[in-house]
Amino acid sequence: MTSFERPTLVRDGVYEHLRRALLDGDLVPGERLGEVELGQQLGVSRTPIREALVRLTQDGLLTTEANKGVRVRTVTAAEARDAYVVREELDGLAAALAAQAHTAADARGLTLALDALDAARGTDYREQTRLDLAYHRAVTAAAHNTVLGSLARDLEQRVALIKHQTRTYNAHPDTAAQHAAILRAILDRDPDAARDAARTHVRTFAALVLHDLGATP
């Protein structure tokens, strides 16, 4: 994991640090998390670690089982299917709103985010996933809708778990073209094309993920 910097409120800092580690794939589905080990690694007592683990469990990123402790949650095929059904709608809405509401600063941010993602092809899967999520987050931010942003944050956590569990799709040959189509439609201020491009992208990868998990799209 990246180095931990002690914040004013230690419990919040521990929570954000561990959440980022989960989204970045430093902690992978099925991995056990021990309070003592994490406390030693971050240089804090067990209390903020325990509080952070409880919050992350409530977020749906961790699971607690009797006699097995706390582990990074493994996503089932049914959960993945449900997540991608919702993601298709939310990503389509975010792209359509971004096409209407984005500013010049948003346009620059989206372009830089996609450039960084394209440049990461061939790098390790975790880095590709981090940049992929950052690009989609930039699309949502450009929509300038606070409710959508809140819903997307929760969904991003679920999608991150799925990506780190399957680990095969960021380098798919359709990825770059589909991301570019979303950006092009947003910059052209074409909400219908942006919505369609975003939904097509989600459907493509939902089918791949569900196939990998042994489920029917």
C-alpha positions in Angstrom: 0.0 0.0 0.0 1.0 3.7 -0.3 2.6 5.3 2.7 0.2 6.3 5.5 0.1 9.9 6.7 -1.4 10.4 10.2 -4.3 12.9 9.9 -5.9 15.0 12.6 -8.7 12.5 13.0 -6.9 9.1 13.0 -10.0 7.0 12.6 -11.1 8.9 9.5 -7.6 8.7 8.0 -7.4 5.0 8.6 -10.8 4.5 7.0 -9.9 6.5 3.9 -6.5 4.8 3.6 -7.9 1.3 3.8 -10.8 2.2 1.5 -8.3 3.5 -1.1 -6.2 0.3 -0.7 -9.4 -1.7 -1.4 -10.3 0.3 -4.5 -6.7 0.2 -5.8 -6.5 -3.6 -5.4 -3.7 -3.5 -2.7 -6.1 -5.6 -0.6 -7.8 -8.2 -2.8 -11.1 -10.2 -2.5 -10.8 -13.0 0.0 -7.8 -11.5 1.8 -8.0 -11.6 5.6 -7.4 -8.3 7.5 -6.0 -8.5 11.0 -6.4 -5.6 13.4 -3.0 -6.2 15.0 -1.1 -6.5 11.7 -2.8 -3.4 10.2 -2.2 -1.4 13.4 1.5 -2.2 13.2 1.7 -1.4 9.5 0.0 2.0 9.9 1.5 2.8 13.3 -1.9 3.3 15.1 -3.7 1.5 17.9 -6.3 -1.2 17.3 -9.3 1.1 18.1 -9.2 3.2 14.8 -8.4 0.0 12.9 -11.5 -1.7 14.4 -13.7 1.4 13.7 -12.5 1.6 10.1 -13.1 -2.1 9.5 -16.7 -1.7 10.8 -17.3 1.2 8.5 -15.9 -0.6 5.5 -18.0 -3.6 6.3 -21.1 -1.4 6.3 -19.9 0.0 3.0 -20.0 -3.6 1.6 -16.3 -3.8 1.0 -15.5 -6.2 3.8 -17.3 -9.2 5.3 -17.1 -10.6 8.8 -17.6 -14.3 9.6 -17.5 -16.2 12.8 -14.1 -17.8 13.5 -12.8 -16.4 10.2 -12.4 -12.8 11.0 -12.6 -9.9 8.6 -12.0 -10.4 4.9 -12.2 -8.4 1.7 -15.6 -9.4 0.3 -15.8 -11.7 -2.7 -18.6 -10.7 -5.1 -21.1 -13.3 -6.3 -22.3 -13.6 -9.9 -25.7 -12.4 -8.8 -24.3 -9.4 -7.1 -22.2 -8.6 -10.2 -25.2 -8.8 -12.4 -27.2 -6.5 -10.2 -24.3 -4.0 -10.0 -23.9 -3.8 -13.8 -27.6 -3.4 -14.4 -27.5 -0.3 -12.2 -24.2 0.8 -13.6 -25.5 0.8 -17.1 -28.2 3.3 -16.1 -26.1 5.5 -13.9 -23.2 5.7 -16.3 -25.5 6.4 -19.1 -27.1 9.2 -17.1 -23.8 10.6 -16.0 -22.5 10.8 -19.6 -25.7 12.4 -20.8 -25.6 15.0 -18.1 -21.9 15.6 -18.6 -22.6 16.3 -22.3 -25.0 19.0 -21.2 -23.3 20.4 -18.1 -19.5 20.1 -18.5 -17.3 23.1 -18.3 -14.0 23.9 -20.0 -12.2 22.7 -16.9 -14.2 19.4 -17.0 -13.3 18.9 -20.7 -9.6 19.3 -19.9 -9.9 16.9 -16.9 -11.7 14.3 -18.9 -9.1 14.5 -21.7 -6.2 14.2 -19.3 -7.9 11.3 -17.5 -8.4 9.4 -20.7 -4.9 10.1 -21.9 -3.5 8.8 -18.6 -5.6 5.6 -19.0 -4.6 5.0 -22.6 -0.9 5.5 -21.6 -1.3 2.8 -18.9 -2.1 0.0 -21.3 0.5 -2.7 -20.7 1.1 -1.7 -17.1 -0.1 -3.8 -14.2 -3.7 -4.5 -13.8 -4.1 -2.5 -10.5 -2.8 0.7 -12.2 -5.1 0.2 -15.2 -8.1 -0.3 -12.9 -7.2 2.8 -10.8 -7.1 5.0 -13.9 -10.2 3.4 -15.4 -12.2 4.2 -12.3 -10.7 7.7 -12.3 -11.9 8.3 -15.8 -15.4 7.2 -15.1 -15.3 9.3 -11.9 -14.4 12.3 -14.0 -17.4 11.7 -16.2 -19.7 11.6 -13.2 -18.0 14.8 -11.8 -18.6 16.6 -15.1 -22.4 15.9 -14.7 -22.5 18.3 -11.8 -25.2 16.3 -10.0 -24.6 15.7 -6.3 -27.1 12.9 -5.9 -25.7 11.1 -8.8 -22.2 11.6 -7.4 -23.2 10.0 -4.1 -24.8 7.0 -5.8 -21.9 6.6 -8.1 -19.4 6.5 -5.2 -21.2 3.5 -3.7 -21.4 1.8 -7.1 -17.7 2.4 -7.8 -16.8 0.5 -4.6 -18.7 -2.6 -5.9 -17.3 -2.3 -9.4 -13.8 -2.1 -8.0 -14.2 -5.3 -6.1 -15.5 -7.0 -9.2 -12.6 -5.8 -11.3 -10.0 -6.9 -8.8 -11.7 -10.3 -8.5 -11.9 -11.0 -12.3 -8.7 -9.1 -13.4 -8.9 -9.6 -17.1 -10.8 -6.8 -18.9 -9.0 -3.5 -18.9 -6.8 -4.5 -21.8 -9.8 -5.7 -23.9 -9.4 -4.4 -27.5 -12.8 -2.5 -27.4 -11.9 -0.6 -24.2 -10.0 2.3 -25.8 -12.5 2.9 -28.6 -15.4 2.8 -26.2 -13.9 5.2 -23.8 -13.0 7.6 -26.7 -16.6 7.4 -28.0 -17.9 8.5 -24.6 -15.5 11.4 -24.4 -16.2 12.5 -28.0 -20.0 12.6 -27.4 -19.6 14.5 -24.2 -17.3 17.1 -25.8 -19.7 17.3 -28.8 -22.5 18.1 -26.2 -24.5 15.2 -27.6 -26.3 13.7 -24.6 -28.0 10.9 -26.6 -24.8 9.7 -28.1 -23.0 10.0 -24.8 -25.7 7.9 -23.0 -25.6 5.3 -25.7 -21.8 5.1 -25.7 -21.7 4.7 -21.9 -24.3 2.1 -21.8 -22.7 0.1 -24.7 -19.4 0.2 -22.8 -21.0 -1.2 -19.6 -22.9 -3.9 -21.4 -19.8 -5.1 -23.1 -17.9 -5.6 -19.9 -20.9 -6.9 -17.9 -21.1 -9.8 -20.4 -17.4 -10.5 -20.0 -17.5 -10.3 -16.2 -20.6 -12.5 -15.9 -19.1 -15.1 -18.3 -16.0 -15.2 -16.1 -18.1 -15.7 -13.0 -20.2 -18.4 -14.6 -23.4 -16.4 -14.9 -25.8 -15.6 -17.7 -25.7 -11.9 -18.7 
